[in-house]
Amino acid sequence: MSGLALFLGLSAYFFLACALPLDDLSPFVTNSFDPKNISDSHMTVTDNTAADFLTLLSAQYDANNPNPVDKGYVRDDSDGKGTTIFVLDSGFNLERYPDEQCLDQRRIDTFVLEQHIRSGGPLTQEETNNGDYLPTPDNMDDIADLYGDELFHGHGTPVAIVAAGCKTGVARKANLYLVKISELIMNSGLPRTGLNGPNNMLYGLHHVLSVLNGYRGLSIPRGKAIVLISLAVERRQFLMERHTAQDYNAMETDFKMVLDALDRQGATVIMAAGNGGNEPVPSFVDDSFPQHLATQDSPYIIVGSTNNKGQLSSFSSPGRGNVSSF
């Protein structure tokens, strides 16, 4: 799943909502604009060199000119200070982007799940015979998978930077807590395929929950945590891998329990819709988990992707039934 798909959709939901007529918004969002719920604003800052996805956020609603880039990116100068963004993803190479770190004004913490959890266990004998191997264990390297342009791109790195990079991100003063949860199979020095399943995602979510409960000595105020999940598991694939319906129900219960626990801790959980909109048989949001748990009456948010004009990207997986994508 594309990190930009996650964050352009996320940003559009949280920021463009401010520019839409209130009558078009849900009661939840409308109530948030009540005067008693609006705190005194900090000083606003205008960045005239910002990227399109940032200028889109602060643009006033105008169907004829949805992204007036000449107006710049106008934002509150608090820039997310005091908030911690947990990113569960493929790894993070932030050391390559020192201009995005700004460690003098916020924390960046990291955690790597053990390799046997990220990979789902050892390789099969057939994979080993084919020359497959797992990379050096327990580092934060972000290589991700082979994309359509035949180049290897990281995934977690751009997600973290767009979320909170202090040069090009949205919440530039927010703390980052980066959790590497997935793994790769390598062959001849190149990634062959990515590995991601329900167990490593569950371990990652439980780790976040333990941090919110005081593990590692971090004190994160209630309501000041955002959990970003930009990976997913296809429900169809899970059942095809010789798992039973009973296995699926048990896994679903485990996800519900940890997500509900995060909600009780005051964390906002946001999931990527996915990039299946352009497939011959389009993939819907509810085809993946834990995304299918983000129903309209749940506290979880599903975000899709927009282009630089605020229009829904054709590849963004659409919502269906009781699962909506913003």
N, C-alpha and C positions, 0 to 999 in steps of 0.2 A: 504493500500500500504506500502511496506517495505521501511523504511528509508534508509537501505543499498542499496536497489534497486535504489533509487534516487541518492545517493551520489557516489556510485561506478560508475554509468553511467555518472553522472556529472563530476566526477574526470577524468574518462577515456576520456571524450570528450575534456576537457580543457588541460589536461596534456599529454595524449598520442598523441594528435594531433601534438605535438612538435616532436615526434619521427617517424612519418610517412613520407614517401616520399612526397615532396610538390606537385608532379604531381597528387597525389591521393586526394588532399584536394580541397575544394570548393574555388573559387576565393576570397571569403571573408576571409577565414582562411589563404590562401596563401599570400594575401596582408599584413596580419598582421605580416608576417615575413620579410617584406621588411626592409632593414637597417634603413631607416628613421623613422620607426615605433617601433624600439626597443630602449628602454632607457638603460642607463648604468646599468649593473647588480650590485646588492649588493653582499656581501660575501655569498658564498654557504656553507651550513651546511649538514653534513651527519649523519643520525641517523641509527645506525646498529641494533637497537632493535625495529624498527618500524614494524607494522603489515603488512600483505601481501598486503592489499589494498593500502597502502602508497608506498611500494616499487614498486608496479606496475606502479605508476604514473611517476616515474622518470626513468624507465627502457628504454634503447635504443631499438628501434624496432628490434626484432629478433624472427622470427616465430618459431624457434626451442627452444628458451629459453625466453619466453615473460616476465617472472618475476624472474630475478636472485636475490633472496632475500639476497644473500651474499653481494651484492653491496650496500645494505642499501637504505634508502630514502634520496635522494639528492634534496635539495630545496634551493630557495632563502631565505635569512634570514629575508626579510621583512615580510613574513608570513601573507600577507593580511592586514598589518597595514594601518589604514585609511579607510578601506572599512567597510560598515555595511551590515550584512547579516540578512534579515528579514525571519523568519521561521514561517509559518502559519501551525499549527498542533494541536495535541490532548492534549497538555499540556507539562509541563517540570518539571522534578525533579532534577535540577542541584545541589540543595543543598546536594544531596547524593554523589556528585562527586566533592568535593572541589578541587581536583588536576586538574580538567578540566576547572576551572573558570578563574584563573589568573586576578583578578580584579585590580591588580596593573599596568597592561599594556593595559587594554581595558575596554570598557563599556559593561555591560549586562543589557538591559532594558526589561521590561515585560509589557504585556497588556492582560487582560482577557475580552473577549466579555461578555456581560450580558447573564445570563443563558437562558433567554427566547429566545435570538437570537441563542445561541449555540444549543438549543434543538428543535428549531422550534415551540415552544409554549408548553402549558401544556400537561400533559399526558391525554389520553382518560380515560373515566370511566372504560372501560374494563381493561385497563392496571393497573389502581389503584386497581380494584377489585382483580386482579391477584397478588397483592403485589409488583408491580413495583413502583419505586420511583426514583427521581433524586438525585444525591449526593449533598453534601454541596455546595451551589452556590458560584461562583466567587472566586475559588482558582485555583492555577496552577497545581494541582495534575494531573499526567499523568498515567492513568491506561490502556487506550486503550481498546483492545478487546481480545476475546479468540482466540488463534492461534491453528494451527494444532497439536502442542505438548500438548494441553490441559492446557497450562499455560498462565497466563495473562502477557503480555509484554506492556511496554510503547511504544509509537511511536515517539512523538516529542522529547523525551529526547535523544535517540540515533541519531536521525537526527541532532540535534543541536551539539552533541558532535563530530560526524564524520565530520561535516562541520567545526567546529571552536573550538573544545576542545583543550586546550593548552597543553595537554599531548599526545593525540592520534588523534587529528583532522588534517585537511588539512590546513586551514587558521587560524593558532593558535593565531594570534594577531588581527584578525578582530573583530570588535564590533558585538555583537549579539543583535537583537531585536526580542523577542519571543512573539508570539501572539497565545493565546489559542482560537481556533475557533470552536471546536466540543465538544460534550457532550456524556454521557453514560446514559443508563437506568440500574438501579441497582435492584437486587432482592435478599433478604436474605444475604445482605452484599457482594454480588458478582456482577460484571458487567454482564448484560444479553445481551446487544447489543449496538453497537455504533450508534450515531446520527450524520449525516453530510448531509447537503443539500446545494442548491445554495445560499440561502440567507445569511447563516453564512459566506460562503466563500466570497461573495460580501462585506459584512460588514468588513471582515478582510482586503480585498484589499483596500477598501476605507480608512480604518484606516491607512494603510501604506502610501497611497497617501497623507493624511493629515499630517503625520509626515514629509514626504519629503517637504511639503509646509510650515514647521516651527512649526507645532503643537507639544506641549510638549517642545519647546525650543531647540530642537536638530538641529544642523547645519550639514547636510550631503552633501558634495560636489557633484555636478552633475557628474554622471558616477561612483560614489563610492557606489552604492546600488545594492544589489542582493536580489531578492524576490524568495523564494523557496516555491512551492506549491506541497506538496506530497500527498494531498488528492484529491478526484475526486467524481463526481456524474455520475452514469450511465445514459446515455440519455434514454435508454429503460425503466429503473426504474422510471425516472421522468415522462414519458408519461403514465406509468401504474398507477401512483398514482393520477388518475383522473385529471391530468393537460391536457389542450388542446394544440393543435399546436400553437395557438395564445399565450398562456402562455410561451411556449418554445421559440418562436421567441422574445418575450419581454425580457425573461431572457438572451438569447444569446446577444441581443443588449446591455443589461446592462453590461455583461462581456466584450464585445468588447470595450465599452466606457472607463471602468476603466483600462483595460489593455493597451489601447492606451494612456491613460493619464499617466500611469506609464512609458511607453516607452518615451513619450515626456519629462518626468522628468529625463531621462537618466538612469532609472533602468533597469537592466537585469532580465527578468522574466524567471524562469526555472521551469518546471513541470515534475513530475514523470510519466513515461509511464504506470505504473500499473503492476500487477502481474497475468494477465489472460492468459499467454501463455500456461499453462499446463491444462487449463480447457477442458472438453470434447468438447465444442464448444469454440475455442480460442477467447478471447476478444482482439480486436484491439484498438490501441490508440484512433482512432477517434470514438470509441463507448462511450467515456467519455467526459465530459466537466468540466473545460474549455480547456482540452487538445486538443480537436478537432480544436481549433482555432489556434494551432501552426502549420500552414501550411508552406510549403517550402518558401513561399515569405513573411512570417511574421517575426517579430524580436524576437519571443519567441522560447525557446529551450525545446525540449522534451528529457529526458534522460531515458535510460533503465538500465539494470543491467548486469554486467559481473562477472565471477568467478575469482578466484585468478590467472588464467592463461590468463586473458584478453579475454576469450571467452564469447559470449552472453549466459546469463543464460536462461535455458529452460522456466522458468516461466515468463520471462519478456515479457510484451505485445508488439507485433510487430507493426511497422508502416504499413500504407496501403494508397495507392493512393497518395494524396497530403500532407499527414501527415507523417513525418519521425521521427524515434526514433534513437537517437545517443547512 
